[in-house]
Amino acid sequence: MVFSDRTLVCRDCGAEFLFSAREQEFFAEKGFQNDPSRCPSCRAARKQRTQGNEGYRPAQRQLYEAVCDDCGVTTQVPFQPSGTKPVYCRECFQNIRNR
């Protein structure tokens, strides 16, 4: 497939930016279907925001206390136990999983 340099418009700032043939080839190798919609500086700013540097904070997982049905130790699990299925601590779960 032959690629040629193209000029695109950033959806965030409206600036024109070059989508080079080399970048297009890279996108094709990675299997990306869409052209980039942001210029390099807006992409970098967005990446920095999503990595926690500007107030972005991923949601914390809620943990629930439970008693391990195998060894009896109190543990925390990422789901609310219903009482209908056994609940295991991390160590017992790994032991059962590796059997």
N, C-alpha and C positions, 0 to 999 in steps of 0.2 A: 504494500500500500504506500502511495506517495503522499507525503505531508508537505504543506507549505505554510509559512507564517500567516497568522490571521490576527486582526485587531478585534478585541472584544470590549464590551462596556461593563464596568463593575456595577453590580446591583446595589452596593452600599453607598459608594461615593460618587458614582456616575462617571468616573474617569475612564479613559480608554487605556487598555493595556495590551501588550503583545502576547499572544499565545503561539509560541514558536513551534516550528516543525519538530524540534527535538522534544519539547514538552508533549506534543501531541503523540509522538511515538511512545514516550514513557507512559502516557495515559492508556494507550492501546495495549501495551505490554501488560499493564496491571489489570486490564479488563474494565476500566472505567468507561461508562457509557455516555456521560455528560461532560460538556466543556466546563472549565472552571467559571463560576459566576462572580467571583471576587478578584480584585487585583491583588498582587503579592503583598502590598502593605496592609490591606484590609484582611487578607487571609491570616497574616502574622498577628494582627491585633485581635482577631477573633480567637485564634489559637491560644494566645496569651490569656484572654479572658476566661476561656473554658478550662484552663489549667489552674485556676484558683488565684490568679494574680490580681484580679480586679473585682472582687466581691462574689465570684461564682463559688458556690459551695455545694458539692453533691449531697443529696439527701442521705441522712444516716439511716442505717438499717435498724429497725426495731427488733430487740431481742426479748425473749420470754423465758422466765425461769421454769425449770422442769427438773424432775428427779429421774436419773437414768434407770431404766427398767432392768438393766443388767447388773450394774455394780452399786446402785443406790446413791451415787454422788449427785449433789446439786449442780446443775449445768445451765447454760443459756443456749437457746435454739432460735433460729430466725423465723419460726412459725409459731402460732398459738396452738399448743397441744389440745386435741379434742378429747383425749381419753380413750378413743377407740383403737388407736394403734400404739405400739410401743415407741418410747422415746429413748435415745441413747446419747451418752456423752460422746465427745469427739473420739476418745481412745477406743471405747467399745464399738462405736460405729465403724471405725477403721478395721478393728478385729473381725467384726461380722462381715464386712465387705470383702476382706481378703480370704475368707474361708473357701 
